[in-house]
């Protein structure tokens, strides 16, 4: 598979490409998990690295999708201030 992509490279990727890469890595991890249980895969460290890469991709994808939404903290803080003053 490809070399590990850094966080800065992942953040520079468009969301569509990031989702495509995520699906590819998830498929690869599923195959590796099967190979490990069948004792055909010897490098279990690579499995762990791939899982960490998936976690990085999911984190960046979450950051990118949260940026498009409206922040809800302002309305919550106004409600709390109103409740405290009562």
C-alpha positions in Angstrom: 0.0 0.0 0.0 1.1 3.6 0.0 3.3 5.2 2.6 1.8 6.9 5.7 0.3 10.3 4.9 1.0 13.0 7.4 -1.7 15.1 9.2 -0.8 18.2 7.2 -1.1 16.3 3.9 -4.5 14.8 5.0 -5.8 18.3 6.0 -4.8 19.6 2.5 -6.8 16.8 0.8 -10.4 17.5 -0.4 -13.1 15.7 1.5 -14.0 13.5 -1.4 -10.4 12.2 -1.8 -10.1 11.8 1.9 -13.3 9.6 2.0 -12.0 7.5 -0.9 -8.7 6.9 0.8 -10.4 6.1 4.0 -12.5 3.4 2.3 -9.4 1.9 0.7 -7.6 1.7 4.0 -10.6 0.2 5.8 -10.8 -2.5 3.1 -7.1 -3.2 3.4 -7.3 -3.5 7.2 -10.2 -6.0 6.9 -8.1 -8.1 4.6 -5.1 -7.9 6.9 -7.2 -8.9 9.9 -8.4 -12.0 8.1 -4.8 -12.8 7.0 -3.6 -12.4 10.6 -6.3 -14.8 12.0 -5.4 -17.3 9.3 -1.7 -16.9 10.2 -0.7 -15.9 6.6 0.2 -12.3 7.6 3.4 -12.1 9.6 3.8 -8.3 10.0 1.2 -7.4 12.6 2.9 -4.1 13.2 1.7 -3.0 9.7 -1.9 -3.8 10.8 -1.5 -1.4 13.8 0.0 1.3 11.6 -2.9 1.0 9.1 -5.4 1.3 12.0 -3.7 4.4 13.3 -3.7 5.9 9.8 -7.5 5.3 9.6 -7.9 7.0 12.9 -6.0 10.0 11.6 -8.1 10.2 8.5 -11.3 10.0 10.5 -10.1 12.8 12.8 -9.3 15.1 9.9 -12.6 14.2 8.2 -14.4 15.1 11.3 -12.6 18.4 11.6 -13.5 19.2 8.0 -17.2 18.4 8.4 -17.5 20.3 11.7 -16.0 23.4 10.1 -19.0 23.5 7.7 -21.6 23.5 10.5 -22.7 26.5 12.5 -21.2 26.6 16.0 -23.8 26.0 18.7 -21.7 27.3 21.6 -23.0 30.9 21.4 -26.6 30.0 21.8 -25.9 27.6 24.7 -23.8 30.2 26.6 -26.6 32.8 26.2 -29.1 30.4 27.7 -26.8 29.6 30.6 -26.3 33.3 31.4 -30.1 33.9 31.3 -30.7 31.0 33.7 -28.0 32.2 36.1 -29.4 35.7 36.3 -32.9 34.4 37.2 
